[in-house]
Amino acid sequence: MDRHQVRAALLATGLSPDAFELEDVHEHVPVPPDFWFLRHSPAGGWEIGAYERGVYDVRGTFDTEEAACAALWTALTGRPAPA
């Protein structure tokens, strides 16, 4: 699952579009006070985490976009990522 696929899947569950941000796919203007994010890591790879009141809190780093998308899916839905 890539960023485009996880966006469609998360929205299909009824999750609010304000609940997450995906780099270059699903970004906010203006920025909500809190949401989960998925973005490229400055160290390479990908990272997910929570943005709250102006602070990005990285909760996990991953080598691949697919692994990061699966982790974000699980964080937001509480379920394993679809196959």
TIBA-648410 format. One record per atom (N, C-alpha, C, O): residue number from 1; atom name; x, y, z. Coordinates in pm, 1 decimal. Layout:
REM residues N
<node k="NUM" a="CA" east="X" north="Y" up="Z"/>
...
***
This chain:
REM residues 83
<node k="1" a="N" east="85.6" north="-117.6" up="0.0"/>
<node k="1" a="CA" east="0.0" north="0.0" up="0.0"/>
<node k="1" a="C" east="90.0" north="123.6" up="0.0"/>
<node k="1" a="O" east="181.2" north="134.4" up="82.0"/>
<node k="2" a="N" east="64.3" north="216.8" up="-92.1"/>
<node k="2" a="CA" east="139.4" north="341.4" up="-95.3"/>
<node k="2" a="C" east="54.5" north="454.8" up="-36.6"/>
<node k="2" a="O" east="-56.2" north="430.6" up="11.5"/>
<node k="3" a="N" east="105.3" north="577.3" up="-40.4"/>
<node k="3" a="CA" east="34.9" north="691.8" up="19.6"/>
<node k="3" a="C" east="-101.0" north="717.7" up="-44.7"/>
<node k="3" a="O" east="-196.4" north="753.2" up="24.5"/>
<node k="4" a="N" east="-110.5" north="700.4" up="-175.2"/>
<node k="4" a="CA" east="-238.8" north="722.0" up="-243.2"/>
<node k="4" a="C" east="-340.9" north="616.9" up="-201.0"/>
<node k="4" a="O" east="-457.7" north="648.5" up="-178.1"/>
<node k="5" a="N" east="-296.9" north="493.3" up="-190.9"/>
<node k="5" a="CA" east="-386.6" north="384.5" up="-152.1"/>
<node k="5" a="C" east="-428.9" north="395.9" up="-5.8"/>
<node k="5" a="O" east="-545.6" north="373.4" up="26.3"/>
<node k="6" a="N" east="-336.4" north="430.4" up="82.7"/>
<node k="6" a="CA" east="-373.9" north="441.7" up="223.9"/>
<node k="6" a="C" east="-468.4" north="560.0" up="243.9"/>
<node k="6" a="O" east="-557.1" north="553.8" up="329.1"/>
<node k="7" a="N" east="-450.9" north="667.6" up="167.1"/>
<node k="7" a="CA" east="-544.0" north="780.8" up="176.3"/>
<node k="7" a="C" east="-684.9" north="735.6" up="140.0"/>
<node k="7" a="O" east="-779.7" north="762.4" up="213.8"/>
<node k="8" a="N" east="-698.9" north="668.3" up="28.3"/>
<node k="8" a="CA" east="-831.0" north="621.4" up="-14.4"/>
<node k="8" a="C" east="-891.3" north="525.6" up="86.9"/>
<node k="8" a="O" east="-1010.5" north="533.5" up="116.8"/>
<node k="9" a="N" east="-809.9" north="435.0" up="140.0"/>
<node k="9" a="CA" east="-859.7" north="336.6" up="236.7"/>
<node k="9" a="C" east="-902.6" north="403.9" up="367.0"/>
<node k="9" a="O" east="-1006.1" north="368.4" up="423.4"/>
<node k="10" a="N" east="-824.4" north="500.3" up="415.3"/>
<node k="10" a="CA" east="-860.1" north="569.0" up="539.8"/>
<node k="10" a="C" east="-988.1" north="650.6" up="522.5"/>
<node k="10" a="O" east="-1074.1" north="650.0" up="610.6"/>
<node k="11" a="N" east="-1001.2" north="719.6" up="411.4"/>
<node k="11" a="CA" east="-1123.4" north="796.6" up="387.5"/>
<node k="11" a="C" east="-1243.9" north="704.3" up="371.9"/>
<node k="11" a="O" east="-1354.5" north="739.7" up="412.9"/>
<node k="12" a="N" east="-1223.8" north="586.5" up="313.1"/>
<node k="12" a="CA" east="-1333.0" north="490.1" up="296.4"/>
<node k="12" a="C" east="-1384.9" north="437.3" up="429.7"/>
<node k="12" a="O" east="-1499.6" north="393.6" up="438.3"/>
<node k="13" a="N" east="-1301.3" north="440.8" up="534.3"/>
<node k="13" a="CA" east="-1346.8" north="396.3" up="666.7"/>
<node k="13" a="C" east="-1433.8" north="502.2" up="734.6"/>
<node k="13" a="O" east="-1496.7" north="475.4" up="837.0"/>
<node k="14" a="N" east="-1436.9" north="623.1" up="676.5"/>
<node k="14" a="CA" east="-1511.9" north="732.1" up="737.8"/>
<node k="14" a="C" east="-1426.6" north="821.8" up="825.3"/>
<node k="14" a="O" east="-1478.2" north="912.7" up="890.2"/>
<node k="15" a="N" east="-1296.8" north="797.2" up="827.6"/>
<node k="15" a="CA" east="-1205.9" north="879.0" up="906.6"/>
<node k="15" a="C" east="-1205.1" north="1022.1" up="851.6"/>
<node k="15" a="O" east="-1205.1" north="1042.0" up="730.1"/>
<node k="16" a="N" east="-1204.5" north="1118.2" up="938.3"/>
<node k="16" a="CA" east="-1202.8" north="1258.4" up="897.1"/>
<node k="16" a="C" east="-1075.6" north="1289.1" up="818.1"/>
<node k="16" a="O" east="-967.4" north="1244.5" up="856.3"/>
<node k="17" a="N" east="-1086.7" north="1363.9" up="709.5"/>
<node k="17" a="CA" east="-967.3" north="1404.3" up="634.5"/>
<node k="17" a="C" east="-869.8" north="1487.1" up="718.6"/>
<node k="17" a="O" east="-751.1" north="1494.0" up="686.5"/>
<node k="18" a="N" east="-918.5" north="1549.1" up="824.8"/>
<node k="18" a="CA" east="-831.6" north="1627.2" up="912.9"/>
<node k="18" a="C" east="-750.8" north="1540.5" up="1008.6"/>
<node k="18" a="O" east="-664.4" north="1592.5" up="1079.3"/>
<node k="19" a="N" east="-776.0" north="1410.2" up="1013.1"/>
<node k="19" a="CA" east="-710.7" north="1321.8" up="1109.7"/>
<node k="19" a="C" east="-570.4" north="1280.0" up="1068.4"/>
<node k="19" a="O" east="-495.6" north="1225.6" up="1149.7"/>
<node k="20" a="N" east="-533.5" north="1305.0" up="941.6"/>
<node k="20" a="CA" east="-402.4" north="1260.2" up="895.2"/>
<node k="20" a="C" east="-350.9" north="1350.1" up="783.6"/>
<node k="20" a="O" east="-426.7" north="1420.4" up="716.9"/>
<node k="21" a="N" east="-217.9" north="1345.1" up="765.6"/>
<node k="21" a="CA" east="-151.9" north="1417.8" up="658.2"/>
<node k="21" a="C" east="-48.7" north="1325.5" up="594.6"/>
<node k="21" a="O" east="28.7" north="1260.6" up="665.0"/>
<node k="22" a="N" east="-47.3" north="1319.5" up="461.6"/>
<node k="22" a="CA" east="44.9" north="1235.3" up="386.5"/>
<node k="22" a="C" east="126.2" north="1325.4" up="293.8"/>
<node k="22" a="O" east="70.6" north="1393.5" up="207.6"/>
<node k="23" a="N" east="254.7" north="1325.3" up="311.9"/>
<node k="23" a="CA" east="341.3" north="1413.9" up="234.0"/>
<node k="23" a="C" east="313.8" north="1403.3" up="84.3"/>
<node k="23" a="O" east="310.6" north="1293.9" up="28.0"/>
<node k="24" a="N" east="294.2" north="1517.8" up="21.3"/>
<node k="24" a="CA" east="271.7" north="1531.8" up="-122.9"/>
<node k="24" a="C" east="144.0" north="1466.2" up="-175.1"/>
<node k="24" a="O" east="123.7" north="1460.5" up="-296.3"/>
<node k="25" a="N" east="57.5" north="1416.8" up="-86.5"/>
<node k="25" a="CA" east="-66.5" north="1351.0" up="-129.3"/>
<node k="25" a="C" east="-188.4" north="1411.2" up="-61.3"/>
<node k="25" a="O" east="-290.0" north="1435.8" up="-126.3"/>
<node k="26" a="N" east="-179.1" north="1435.0" up="68.6"/>
<node k="26" a="CA" east="-294.7" north="1481.2" up="147.6"/>
<node k="26" a="C" east="-240.0" north="1575.5" up="254.5"/>
<node k="26" a="O" east="-201.5" north="1532.0" up="363.1"/>
<node k="27" a="N" east="-237.0" north="1705.6" up="222.7"/>
<node k="27" a="CA" east="-180.4" north="1803.4" up="314.9"/>
<node k="27" a="C" east="-285.0" north="1909.7" up="348.7"/>
<node k="27" a="O" east="-379.2" north="1931.0" up="272.4"/>
<node k="28" a="N" east="-268.3" north="1975.7" up="462.3"/>
<node k="28" a="CA" east="-368.0" north="2069.7" up="515.1"/>
<node k="28" a="C" east="-327.2" north="2215.3" up="497.4"/>
<node k="28" a="O" east="-211.0" north="2251.6" up="515.8"/>
<node k="29" a="N" east="-424.7" north="2297.7" up="461.5"/>
<node k="29" a="CA" east="-410.7" north="2443.2" up="464.5"/>
<node k="29" a="C" east="-548.4" north="2496.6" up="501.2"/>
<node k="29" a="O" east="-641.0" north="2484.7" up="420.9"/>
<node k="30" a="N" east="-565.3" north="2554.3" up="617.9"/>
<node k="30" a="CA" east="-468.5" north="2570.9" up="725.4"/>
<node k="30" a="C" east="-445.4" north="2438.9" up="800.2"/>
<node k="30" a="O" east="-520.7" north="2342.8" up="784.4"/>
<node k="31" a="N" east="-341.7" north="2436.9" up="880.0"/>
<node k="31" a="CA" east="-303.6" north="2317.2" up="955.0"/>
<node k="31" a="C" east="-395.1" north="2301.1" up="1076.2"/>
<node k="31" a="O" east="-409.3" north="2394.3" up="1155.3"/>
<node k="32" a="N" east="-458.6" north="2181.7" up="1092.1"/>
<node k="32" a="CA" east="-540.2" north="2157.0" up="1211.0"/>
<node k="32" a="C" east="-452.2" north="2147.8" up="1336.6"/>
<node k="32" a="O" east="-330.3" north="2134.8" up="1325.5"/>
<node k="33" a="N" east="-512.7" north="2154.4" up="1455.0"/>
<node k="33" a="CA" east="-432.9" north="2151.8" up="1577.7"/>
<node k="33" a="C" east="-365.1" north="2017.2" up="1605.2"/>
<node k="33" a="O" east="-263.1" north="2012.4" up="1674.0"/>
<node k="34" a="N" east="-421.1" north="1908.1" up="1551.8"/>
<node k="34" a="CA" east="-357.0" north="1777.7" up="1571.9"/>
<node k="34" a="C" east="-398.0" north="1679.3" up="1462.5"/>
<node k="34" a="O" east="-510.2" north="1683.2" up="1411.9"/>
<node k="35" a="N" east="-304.6" north="1591.6" up="1427.5"/>
<node k="35" a="CA" east="-328.3" north="1489.1" up="1325.6"/>
<node k="35" a="C" east="-210.6" north="1392.6" up="1324.6"/>
<node k="35" a="O" east="-105.4" north="1421.9" up="1381.4"/>
<node k="36" a="N" east="-227.9" north="1278.5" up="1260.7"/>
<node k="36" a="CA" east="-118.7" north="1184.0" up="1236.0"/>
<node k="36" a="C" east="-55.7" north="1219.2" up="1102.5"/>
<node k="36" a="O" east="-124.1" north="1267.0" up="1011.9"/>
<node k="37" a="N" east="74.3" north="1196.1" up="1089.9"/>
<node k="37" a="CA" east="143.0" north="1228.2" up="965.1"/>
<node k="37" a="C" east="227.6" north="1111.8" up="915.9"/>
<node k="37" a="O" east="267.1" north="1023.9" up="992.4"/>
<node k="38" a="N" east="254.1" north="1114.0" up="785.6"/>
<node k="38" a="CA" east="347.8" north="1023.7" up="720.3"/>
<node k="38" a="C" east="430.4" north="1109.9" up="627.5"/>
<node k="38" a="O" east="375.9" north="1183.0" up="544.8"/>
<node k="39" a="N" east="563.7" north="1101.6" up="640.8"/>
<node k="39" a="CA" east="650.8" north="1186.0" up="559.5"/>
<node k="39" a="C" east="786.8" north="1119.6" up="541.7"/>
<node k="39" a="O" east="821.8" north="1024.9" up="612.1"/>
<node k="40" a="N" east="863.3" north="1172.8" up="444.1"/>
<node k="40" a="CA" east="1001.6" north="1128.8" up="428.8"/>
<node k="40" a="C" east="1078.7" north="1167.7" up="554.4"/>
<node k="40" a="O" east="1055.7" north="1274.2" up="611.7"/>
<node k="41" a="N" east="1169.1" north="1082.0" up="596.2"/>
<node k="41" a="CA" east="1254.3" north="1111.3" up="710.5"/>
<node k="41" a="C" east="1378.7" north="1185.7" up="662.8"/>
<node k="41" a="O" east="1434.4" north="1150.9" up="558.7"/>
<node k="42" a="N" east="1423.5" north="1287.1" up="736.5"/>
<node k="42" a="CA" east="1547.6" north="1355.7" up="699.1"/>
<node k="42" a="C" east="1667.7" north="1260.4" up="695.7"/>
<node k="42" a="O" east="1765.1" north="1286.1" up="624.9"/>
<node k="43" a="N" east="1661.1" north="1151.6" up="771.3"/>
<node k="43" a="CA" east="1770.2" north="1053.3" up="776.6"/>
<node k="43" a="C" east="1758.1" north="947.8" up="666.7"/>
<node k="43" a="O" east="1842.5" north="858.8" up="656.3"/>
<node k="44" a="N" east="1653.2" north="957.7" up="584.8"/>
<node k="44" a="CA" east="1626.2" north="856.6" up="482.7"/>
<node k="44" a="C" east="1511.9" north="768.5" up="527.5"/>
<node k="44" a="O" east="1488.8" north="753.3" up="647.5"/>
<node k="45" a="N" east="1441.1" north="711.2" up="434.7"/>
<node k="45" a="CA" east="1325.0" north="629.2" up="468.1"/>
<node k="45" a="C" east="1203.1" north="714.8" up="495.6"/>
<node k="45" a="O" east="1188.0" north="823.9" up="440.7"/>
<node k="46" a="N" east="1116.6" north="663.4" up="581.3"/>
<node k="46" a="CA" east="987.5" north="725.3" up="610.1"/>
<node k="46" a="C" east="962.7" north="728.6" up="759.5"/>
<node k="46" a="O" east="1020.1" north="649.3" up="834.2"/>
<node k="47" a="N" east="877.0" north="820.6" up="803.6"/>
<node k="47" a="CA" east="839.4" north="827.4" up="944.2"/>
<node k="47" a="C" east="691.7" north="861.1" up="957.5"/>
<node k="47" a="O" east="632.9" north="929.9" up="874.0"/>
<node k="48" a="N" east="634.1" north="809.8" up="1065.7"/>
<node k="48" a="CA" east="497.1" north="844.5" up="1101.2"/>
<node k="48" a="C" east="498.4" north="898.9" up="1242.6"/>
<node k="48" a="O" east="592.4" north="875.7" up="1318.5"/>
<node k="49" a="N" east="393.7" north="971.1" up="1277.1"/>
<node k="49" a="CA" east="384.2" north="1023.6" up="1411.9"/>
<node k="49" a="C" east="263.0" north="1112.1" up="1427.0"/>
<node k="49" a="O" east="175.0" north="1116.7" up="1341.0"/>
<node k="50" a="N" east="260.8" north="1182.1" up="1538.7"/>
<node k="50" a="CA" east="149.3" north="1270.4" up="1571.3"/>
<node k="50" a="C" east="197.5" north="1414.9" up="1574.1"/>
<node k="50" a="O" east="304.7" north="1445.9" up="1626.2"/>
<node k="51" a="N" east="116.2" north="1501.4" up="1517.4"/>
<node k="51" a="CA" east="138.8" north="1645.5" up="1523.4"/>
<node k="51" a="C" east="37.0" north="1699.9" up="1622.4"/>
<node k="51" a="O" east="-83.6" north="1682.0" up="1605.4"/>
<node k="52" a="N" east="86.8" north="1766.4" up="1726.2"/>
<node k="52" a="CA" east="-2.9" north="1823.8" up="1826.5"/>
<node k="52" a="C" east="46.5" north="1961.6" up="1866.4"/>
<node k="52" a="O" east="157.8" north="1978.2" up="1916.3"/>
<node k="53" a="N" east="-39.4" north="2060.4" up="1843.0"/>
<node k="53" a="CA" east="-12.6" north="2199.3" up="1883.6"/>
<node k="53" a="C" east="125.4" north="2248.0" up="1839.4"/>
<node k="53" a="O" east="200.7" north="2304.8" up="1918.6"/>
<node k="54" a="N" east="157.1" north="2225.4" up="1713.6"/>
<node k="54" a="CA" east="281.9" north="2277.5" up="1657.6"/>
<node k="54" a="C" east="404.3" north="2190.7" up="1674.2"/>
<node k="54" a="O" east="513.7" north="2231.6" up="1635.4"/>
<node k="55" a="N" east="389.5" north="2071.6" up="1730.9"/>
<node k="55" a="CA" east="504.3" north="1984.2" up="1755.0"/>
<node k="55" a="C" east="484.1" north="1851.4" up="1683.0"/>
<node k="55" a="O" east="381.5" north="1785.5" up="1700.0"/>
<node k="56" a="N" east="583.0" north="1812.7" up="1602.4"/>
<node k="56" a="CA" east="582.5" north="1681.7" up="1535.9"/>
<node k="56" a="C" east="649.6" north="1580.4" up="1627.7"/>
<node k="56" a="O" east="765.8" north="1597.5" up="1664.4"/>
<node k="57" a="N" east="577.1" north="1474.6" up="1665.3"/>
<node k="57" a="CA" east="627.3" north="1368.3" up="1753.5"/>
<node k="57" a="C" east="638.3" north="1240.7" up="1670.5"/>
<node k="57" a="O" east="537.9" north="1174.1" up="1645.4"/>
<node k="58" a="N" east="759.4" north="1206.7" up="1628.1"/>
<node k="58" a="CA" east="781.0" north="1087.7" up="1545.8"/>
<node k="58" a="C" east="761.7" north="963.5" up="1632.5"/>
<node k="58" a="O" east="824.6" north="949.3" up="1737.3"/>
<node k="59" a="N" east="674.5" north="874.5" up="1587.5"/>
<node k="59" a="CA" east="643.0" north="752.3" up="1662.5"/>
<node k="59" a="C" east="703.9" north="627.3" up="1599.8"/>
<node k="59" a="O" east="708.8" north="521.8" up="1663.2"/>
<node k="60" a="N" east="750.3" north="639.0" up="1474.8"/>
<node k="60" a="CA" east="811.2" north="523.9" up="1410.3"/>
<node k="60" a="C" east="882.8" north="563.1" up="1283.0"/>
<node k="60" a="O" east="839.9" north="654.8" up="1213.0"/>
<node k="61" a="N" east="992.4" north="493.7" up="1252.0"/>
<node k="61" a="CA" east="1065.5" north="514.5" up="1128.1"/>
<node k="61" a="C" east="1070.0" north="382.5" up="1052.0"/>
<node k="61" a="O" east="1073.3" north="274.9" up="1111.8"/>
<node k="62" a="N" east="1070.0" north="392.4" up="918.1"/>
<node k="62" a="CA" east="1057.4" north="274.4" up="833.1"/>
<node k="62" a="C" east="1145.0" north="289.4" up="709.8"/>
<node k="62" a="O" east="1168.9" north="400.4" up="662.1"/>
<node k="63" a="N" east="1192.3" north="176.9" up="659.2"/>
<node k="63" a="CA" east="1276.7" north="177.9" up="539.3"/>
<node k="63" a="C" east="1196.5" north="202.2" up="412.5"/>
<node k="63" a="O" east="1248.5" north="259.3" up="316.7"/>
<node k="64" a="N" east="1070.5" north="159.5" up="410.5"/>
<node k="64" a="CA" east="990.5" north="169.3" up="288.7"/>
<node k="64" a="C" east="860.9" north="246.4" up="312.3"/>
<node k="64" a="O" east="809.9" north="254.2" up="424.1"/>
<node k="65" a="N" east="809.9" north="302.6" up="204.4"/>
<node k="65" a="CA" east="681.0" north="370.9" up="209.4"/>
<node k="65" a="C" east="570.4" north="272.6" up="247.5"/>
<node k="65" a="O" east="480.2" north="307.3" up="323.8"/>
<node k="66" a="N" east="576.8" north="151.6" up="195.4"/>
<node k="66" a="CA" east="474.4" north="50.8" up="222.7"/>
<node k="66" a="C" east="466.7" north="18.1" up="372.2"/>
<node k="66" a="O" east="357.8" north="8.0" up="428.6"/>
<node k="67" a="N" east="583.0" north="1.7" up="435.5"/>
<node k="67" a="CA" east="584.9" north="-28.6" up="579.7"/>
<node k="67" a="C" east="530.5" north="88.8" up="660.9"/>
<node k="67" a="O" east="458.1" north="69.0" up="758.4"/>
<node k="68" a="N" east="565.1" north="209.8" up="620.8"/>
<node k="68" a="CA" east="515.6" north="328.0" up="691.8"/>
<node k="68" a="C" east="364.9" north="341.4" up="675.4"/>
<node k="68" a="O" east="294.9" north="375.1" up="770.8"/>
<node k="69" a="N" east="314.3" north="315.3" up="554.9"/>
<node k="69" a="CA" east="169.5" north="322.5" up="531.0"/>
<node k="69" a="C" east="95.5" north="218.4" up="614.3"/>
<node k="69" a="O" east="-10.0" north="247.2" up="670.8"/>
<node k="70" a="N" east="150.7" north="97.7" up="621.8"/>
<node k="70" a="CA" east="87.5" north="-7.6" up="702.1"/>
<node k="70" a="C" east="83.7" north="32.3" up="849.1"/>
<node k="70" a="O" east="-16.6" north="10.0" up="916.9"/>
<node k="71" a="N" east="191.1" north="90.5" up="898.2"/>
<node k="71" a="CA" east="195.4" north="132.4" up="1039.3"/>
<node k="71" a="C" east="97.4" north="246.8" up="1065.2"/>
<node k="71" a="O" east="31.3" north="249.3" up="1169.0"/>
<node k="72" a="N" east="87.6" north="340.9" up="971.9"/>
<node k="72" a="CA" east="-8.1" north="450.3" up="988.1"/>
<node k="72" a="C" east="-150.0" north="396.1" up="989.0"/>
<node k="72" a="O" east="-231.2" north="435.8" up="1072.6"/>
<node k="73" a="N" east="-180.6" north="305.8" up="896.8"/>
<node k="73" a="CA" east="-312.9" north="243.3" up="891.2"/>
<node k="73" a="C" east="-346.6" north="181.1" up="1027.1"/>
<node k="73" a="O" east="-455.2" north="203.8" up="1080.3"/>
<node k="74" a="N" east="-254.8" north="103.7" up="1082.6"/>
<node k="74" a="CA" east="-278.2" north="36.7" up="1210.2"/>
<node k="74" a="C" east="-295.1" north="139.3" up="1322.7"/>
<node k="74" a="O" east="-381.5" north="123.0" up="1408.9"/>
<node k="75" a="N" east="-213.8" north="243.7" up="1322.3"/>
<node k="75" a="CA" east="-223.9" north="346.9" up="1426.7"/>
<node k="75" a="C" east="-360.6" north="416.3" up="1424.0"/>
<node k="75" a="O" east="-416.5" north="448.3" up="1528.8"/>
<node k="76" a="N" east="-413.4" north="439.0" up="1304.1"/>
<node k="76" a="CA" east="-539.0" north="512.6" up="1292.0"/>
<node k="76" a="C" east="-664.2" north="424.9" up="1300.5"/>
<node k="76" a="O" east="-771.1" north="473.2" up="1337.9"/>
<node k="77" a="N" east="-651.7" north="298.2" up="1266.5"/>
<node k="77" a="CA" east="-769.6" north="211.8" up="1265.0"/>
<node k="77" a="C" east="-769.8" north="105.8" up="1374.1"/>
<node k="77" a="O" east="-874.9" north="52.4" up="1409.7"/>
<node k="78" a="N" east="-650.8" north="75.3" up="1427.3"/>
<node k="78" a="CA" east="-640.8" north="-31.5" up="1526.8"/>
<node k="78" a="C" east="-646.0" north="-170.8" up="1464.2"/>
<node k="78" a="O" east="-658.3" north="-270.8" up="1534.8"/>
<node k="79" a="N" east="-636.4" north="-176.5" up="1331.1"/>
<node k="79" a="CA" east="-644.1" north="-304.5" up="1260.8"/>
<node k="79" a="C" east="-517.6" north="-325.1" up="1177.2"/>
<node k="79" a="O" east="-451.3" north="-228.3" up="1139.8"/>
<node k="80" a="N" east="-484.3" north="-451.6" up="1147.7"/>
<node k="80" a="CA" east="-371.3" north="-476.3" up="1057.7"/>
<node k="80" a="C" east="-400.2" north="-418.1" up="919.6"/>
<node k="80" a="O" east="-515.8" north="-407.9" up="878.4"/>
<node k="81" a="N" east="-295.4" north="-380.7" up="849.7"/>
<node k="81" a="CA" east="-312.2" north="-324.0" up="715.2"/>
<node k="81" a="C" east="-369.7" north="-428.3" up="621.1"/>
<node k="81" a="O" east="-337.3" north="-546.6" up="632.2"/>
<node k="82" a="N" east="-455.2" north="-385.6" up="527.9"/>
<node k="82" a="CA" east="-508.3" north="-478.9" up="429.2"/>
<node k="82" a="C" east="-396.2" north="-535.8" up="342.2"/>
<node k="82" a="O" east="-295.8" north="-469.4" up="316.6"/>
<node k="83" a="N" east="-414.9" north="-657.4" up="298.2"/>
<node k="83" a="CA" east="-312.1" north="-722.4" up="215.1"/>
<node k="83" a="C" east="-313.0" north="-670.1" up="74.6"/>
<node k="83" a="O" east="-233.1" north="-714.0" up="-8.1"/>
***
